């Protein structure tokens, strides 16, 4: 999580979790209240899951700023 905080320059409103599931690496996004608000498909490489979670997080921030 610290890598996302450093990358974005502030503490995010959501928490990104990257974890290994039975079918590969996955990520999920949790709101402050702990509710899962987004989750991924399975990735064969952890780095792919982290990269996609990073892109998803950046895209949601841009969308929020433009509204």
C-alpha distance (Angstrom), angle and dihedral (degrees) to the residues before:
residue distance angle dihedral
X1 . . .
X2 3.79 . .
X3 3.80 90.2 .
X4 3.82 89.7 60.6
X5 3.80 91.4 48.2
X6 3.81 91.6 51.6
X7 3.78 92.7 43.6
X8 3.80 95.2 50.4
X9 3.80 96.0 37.2
X10 3.80 96.0 -127.8
X11 3.78 141.4 55.2
X12 3.80 108.0 -82.3
X13 3.78 123.3 -127.9
X14 3.79 89.4 -130.5
X15 3.78 134.4 49.9
X16 3.81 120.9 -129.0
X17 3.79 116.8 -151.1
X18 3.81 121.6 -167.8
X19 3.78 112.9 -166.1
X20 3.78 142.3 162.8
X21 3.80 114.0 -109.9
X22 3.78 129.1 -176.0
X23 3.81 91.5 -92.5
X24 3.84 98.6 42.0
X25 3.80 140.3 -73.1
X26 3.81 119.1 -24.2
X27 3.78 137.9 174.7
X28 3.78 132.3 -151.4
X29 3.78 133.4 -170.7
X30 3.80 119.6 -138.2
X31 3.79 126.6 -164.2
X32 3.79 120.3 -133.6
X33 3.80 89.9 -92.8
X34 3.83 90.1 57.7
X35 3.80 96.4 -107.5
X36 3.81 115.7 140.7
X37 3.81 106.6 -119.1
X38 3.83 99.3 172.7
X39 3.79 137.8 10.2
X40 3.77 136.1 -177.9
X41 3.73 140.8 -128.3
X42 3.81 118.9 -106.6
X43 3.82 119.2 -77.0
X44 3.79 125.5 -163.1
X45 3.82 92.6 -142.4
X46 3.80 126.7 49.9
X47 3.81 89.8 -141.4
X48 3.82 90.2 59.4
X49 3.80 91.3 53.4
X50 3.82 91.4 48.3
X51 3.83 92.3 47.3
X52 3.79 92.7 50.3
X53 3.80 93.0 45.9
X54 3.81 88.8 51.0
X55 3.82 92.6 50.9
X56 3.81 91.2 46.1
X57 3.81 91.4 50.3
X58 3.81 93.3 48.9
X59 3.82 91.6 47.2
X60 3.80 92.2 51.6
X61 3.81 91.1 50.7
X62 3.82 91.6 50.8
X63 3.82 90.8 48.5
X64 3.81 91.2 49.2
X65 3.81 92.4 50.4
X66 3.82 92.8 50.0
X67 3.81 94.8 52.7
